[in-house]
Amino acid sequence: MLLWRRSSDEGDDGWADLISVGDCLDVGPDNLPTAGNYADDLDSLPVLQTTQRYVDTMHDLDALLNKDRDLDHHRPEYQIIVDCNALSVDIDDEILTVHNFIRDNYRYKFPELESLVLHPIDYARLVKKIGNETDLTLVDLEGLVPSAMIMVISITASTTGGKPLSEEVLRKTIDACDRALALDSSKKKVLDFLESRMGFVAPNLSAVVGSAVAAKLMVAAGGLSALAFMPSCNVLLLGAKKTDLAGFSTATSLFRVGYIEQTEIFQGTPPSLRKRACKLLAGKSTLAARLDSLGGDPTGETGRGYRDEIRKTIEKWQELPPAKRAKPLPVPDCKPAKKKRGGRRLRKMKKRYAMTDERKKANRMKFGVLEE
């Protein structure tokens, strides 16, 4: 394989001689095409778990979730909640960084997998489960992805052109998968803590969508203040996953919606009205988040009012239209006299057929004069 290389000494219009890729790069699973080998860069990736902020926050979370442990009383609970929101954003960023490392290494073994499985955690679970196995019929993927996706992955793996990774590269890739799964476990612990404290942090938002969904929305937005400044159309998409149908039809696929679909109101709405219901839920959730961010109504009564209003609106949508009343036939030959239409047209018609002044003079009679 040959390529042209631009020469920086000759300017933008100059080109160097034709060179061979094989002379300058030895591309393969053991020698990745970067400045440094990706397999040797795992330790150089940022490790959030070793930072003091991560250690302190997770220790406080364990102490609050398990009451038998000692809690640092110098840190108020509200400050721990704020730290959890910031930590969740950092966890998402590091998961994405580790996912890029796993993908760049494993694409030489199974390049099609990254286009079939888009979620980082699902991708890490599959990579850890498959490893260097070439025959996926020997690997139990049940429970990791849906059954239809398992069939697509198995068929694609039987025709892939990837090569097995070396032991060193595979070991570092599996270690990266373990790190991603550990980060995901920490994020779930943060969500559990925020869910248990949502009645204190955002009582109105919790009344509208529930504590679990409220915690997920707040973490995905990056805090309650960020959620309050977010428009409802963006709140609707928080937590939405980009699905890959692997070539199947999109006619029966649902519209894109995030954590809002996990609310009790959405699940109890008929499928034909769910698109309208989730927009209504997103709008009321935004109003409740803005109210909570300003510290208004800590009792959550306003949020419960929003929830009742949403339910009444959905019930109104499900009401049957009023039945058409049968009109009785009119009585024959008993039509009422039509009223004459007034207006300019009628005045012109009266003027057209009115008696002229000459005709009035001709019809005038003189009294006291004998006719000859």
Salt bridges, closest charged atoms under 4 A:
ASP60 OD1 - HIS59 ND1 3.68
ASP60 OD2 - ARG75 NH1 2.36
ASP62 OD2 - ARG69 NH1 3.67
ASP62 OD1 - LYS189 NZ 3.11
GLU77 OE2 - ARG197 NE 2.14
ASP83 OD2 - ARG75 NH2 2.13
ASP90 OD2 - ARG53 NH2 2.13
ASP92 OD1 - LYS187 NZ 2.68
ASP104 OD1 - ARG107 NH1 3.43
GLU114 OE1 - ARG107 NE 3.24
ASP122 OD1 - ARG125 NH1 3.37
GLU168 OE2 - ARG171 NH2 2.71
GLU168 OE2 - LYS172 NZ 3.84
ASP175 OD2 - ARG171 NH1 3.44
ASP178 OD1 - LYS128 NZ 2.71
ASP184 OD2 - ARG125 NH2 3.87
ASP184 OD2 - LYS188 NZ 3.67
GLU301 OE1 - ARG304 NH2 3.06
GLU309 OE2 - LYS284 NZ 3.25
GLU319 OE1 - LYS316 NZ 3.43
